[in-house]
Amino acid sequence: MKAFVDDPDDLTPQWLSQALQTEVRSVAAQRVGTGQTGATYRLHLDADGCPPTLIAKLSAGDEAARTRVRVGYRREVGFYRDLAGTVKVRTAGCRYAAISDDALSFTLLLDDLAPLVPGVQAQGCSLAQAEDAVRNLAGLHAPRWCDPALFELPYLPRPTEEDAKFLGEIMSAATAQFVDRYSDDLDPADIDTLRAAAAVGARWQMTRPETFTVLHGDYRLDNLLFPPDGGPGVVAVDWQTLAVAPPGRDLAYFLGTSLRTEDRRAAERDLVRTYHEALVAAGVGDYSLDQCFEDYRLGQIQAPFVTTVGCIYATGERTRASDEMFLAMARRSCAAIRDLGSLDLL
């Protein structure tokens, strides 16, 4: 049996029976989502010992496209193989994970999370949803808090000055193109903030490395699934941006991009306190609320970095919806950076 497949037609009953270690009598694959760095399918199964539907994630595109994103392929497969069982974040259960030696092909078989529905970035979320999401984030961060064994994973290397310089250059180039693309849609203050954040991007990458944990890296509404009744139970998906870095970056990125600005201003201190209390309850010590809030302030630079780079280097088709998403993220995050004096910390 080949460990991984590239084509949904190769997800045959015979292949799935071996992968899932159960009898699969029939399968029908249905494409779901737009998949900018891979392809996702809902599998309808007639099988013993597993649910009637599963989600399959496969690599996609030509060799050049896969080469650009294979680091993300390694990280997502690595998360499910090595890390998901060691943290308390709610995420999809993984039934099978395999990747080629060159990381150009991978296959994941995940639990289908329907009827949960993804958040919509441009719309923002409620304060109740935000509270649920920050508690879930603490479940990711607390179990591997300052764990040096994380750096032993080959796909999560310790950052270097050279890495920081390279990422800073990417951020600067992406910011210039982002501002050029959206100059008519951005307030001058937001343009100034984006440029100022890019100017300190390399330095920010290496700031305060002594507190670290495993990060999602893109913890925002489009990568979170919520119960349709509005109750608690948010689930995080899409782990290709996995990293080891200061935890405040995930927290700041989520609150700074996912809440409407007026809601963030009114509730961020309470939400940071909720996150901190969840860390302490999970066993994190020697980390005060004041330090947590300062790391949250500093972490705000994560948002313009991911927003501009994600926008400019995205492989998917540009649409009105994607423009609205990136603009909402930029406007909200720039407001948060100014409100919190994040650049003053650098």
Secondary structure, 3 states (H helix, E strand, C coil): CCCCCCCHHHCCHHHHHHHHCCCEEEEEEEEECCCCCCEEEEEEEEECCCCCEEEEEECCCCHHHHHHHHHHHHHHHHHHHHHHHHCCCCECCEEEEEECCCCCCEEEEEECCCCCEECCCCCCCCHHHHHHHHHHHHHHHHHHCCCHHHHHCCCCCCCCHHHHHHHHHHHHHHHHHHHHHHCCCCCHHHHHHHHHHHHCHHHHHCCCCCCCEEECCCCCHHHEEECCCCCCCCEECCCCCCEEECCHHHHHHHHHHHCCHHHHHHHHHHHHHHHHHHHHHCCCCCCCHHHHHHHHHHHCCHHHHHHHHHHHHCCCCCCHHHHHHHHHHHHHHHHHHHHHCHHHHC
